[in-house]
Amino acid sequence: MPNQVRKIGFIGAGNMPQSIIGGMIKGGFPADAVLVSNPSRPKLDLLEEKYGLTTSQDNHEIARQADVIVLSVKPQLMREVCEDLQANVPDLANKLIVTIAAGLRFASYYEFLGDNIRVVRVMPNTPSLVGAGLSGLVADSSVTDDDREFVTQVFNFVGTTIWLEDEDGIDVLGAVAGSGPAYFFEFMHGLQRAAEEFGFDPEQARLMVQQTALGAAKMACESELSFIDLRKQVTSKGGSTAKGIEAYQQAELGEISKRAVGAAVARNQEMAKLF
Ligand SMILES: NC(=O)c1ccc[n+]([C@@H]2O[C@H](COP(=O)([O-])OP(=O)(O)OC[C@H]3O[C@@H](n4cnc5c(N)ncnc54)[C@H](OP(=O)(O)O)[C@@H]3O)[C@@H](O)[C@H]2O)c1
């Protein structure tokens, strides 16, 4: 059972809020404390049918009833949605605002909703959709310890959470954990192609790679050893793995990762200026 129950209202019923809601209900959060709004009905009907939630096509109605408002619309819609809430929902200052939109800074939310609000920015990554996410969280100075505990609980329902000191941390977390699944998929694709080149059919090659990735990730999560020590454990001197690793080291995989993260951080910083 959750430590804290508050009425939580999601504005936008896309893939990410649907996964968070699914994780919350599965984790024992009471369905009657979850509210959702969305302009079109089909996703709302699904959520109502599946979990018995309160839904509405009217953002105001959901925001008025909620103690915690989770802004779950695309960043480019955020100004319009927030300004509309500001004009129509009283007491926003008494509610906690949580936003999962990428890019927008605290300053934008103060501009759209008034500067007396309490805001937590969250950057969940895509594996949250399968309950194995990593969410970076950052709070403004008016957010309370109870608020932090509540938001931690919500995002722990779809994975693990890390609190960051400041907003710049979100750009870096986005470049590592947000973009990270794509880096892993790129690597997995390369490994699958290599297996195919050596005669495996695509199906078997895929199975080999996906199960190996799952096994390695599980070992990395369950062990206290550093990644490099885990790697050494699988690498006997003079053996075949050592030869494979030598090829990766010659290609400077570590340097490539640094360049990839640096490029993604720079792009996140650029995109933050668009809003
Ligand atoms: N998916 C991810 O992996 C991920 C990761 C990190 C952060 N995020 C952030 O999470 C947010 C939502 O992403 P998503 O993947 O859930 O997007 P999505 O699947 O595209 O859903 C967006 C939802 O917003 C609804 N919407 C449109 N206009 C609205 C309005 N005026 N008021 C309320 N709802 C409105 C849409 O409804 P209709 O279908 O009726 O148009 C749609 O259901 C975005 O800001 C994104 O940056 C997503």
The ligand as an ORCA input file, in Angstrom:
! r2SCAN-3c Opt
* xyz 0 1
  N       6.774      8.606    -23.973
  C       7.943      8.768    -23.383
  O       8.819      7.887    -23.399
  C       8.256     10.051    -22.637
  C       9.467     10.146    -21.920
  C       9.738     11.321    -21.207
  C       8.848     12.374    -21.214
  N       7.699     12.262    -21.946
  C       6.793     13.437    -21.961
  O       5.497     13.055    -21.558
  C       4.540     13.895    -22.182
  C       3.476     13.008    -22.787
  O       4.101     12.109    -23.651
  P       3.325     10.862    -24.234
  O       4.343      9.920    -24.777
  O       2.358     10.376    -23.220
  O       2.555     11.597    -25.458
  P       1.398     11.084    -26.408
  O       1.254      9.592    -26.297
  O       1.613     11.716    -27.734
  O       0.098     11.744    -25.750
  C      -0.185     13.102    -25.665
  C      -1.625     13.203    -25.153
  O      -1.932     14.559    -24.915
  C      -3.294     14.726    -25.265
  N      -3.615     16.133    -25.462
  C      -3.511     16.884    -26.600
  N      -3.936     18.138    -26.362
  C      -4.341     18.174    -25.058
  C      -4.914     19.176    -24.237
  N      -5.143     20.406    -24.692
  N      -5.222     18.853    -22.965
  C      -5.007     17.618    -22.478
  N      -4.461     16.633    -23.215
  C      -4.128     16.899    -24.475
  C      -3.447     13.911    -26.527
  O      -4.813     13.640    -26.759
  P      -5.415     13.228    -28.199
  O      -4.886     11.869    -28.499
  O      -6.885     13.275    -27.993
  O      -4.904     14.293    -29.141
  C      -2.648     12.659    -26.158
  O      -3.463     11.690    -25.519
  C       5.290     14.746    -23.223
  O       5.489     16.038    -22.721
  C       6.618     14.030    -23.365
  O       7.664     14.944    -23.627
  C       7.374     11.124    -22.639
*
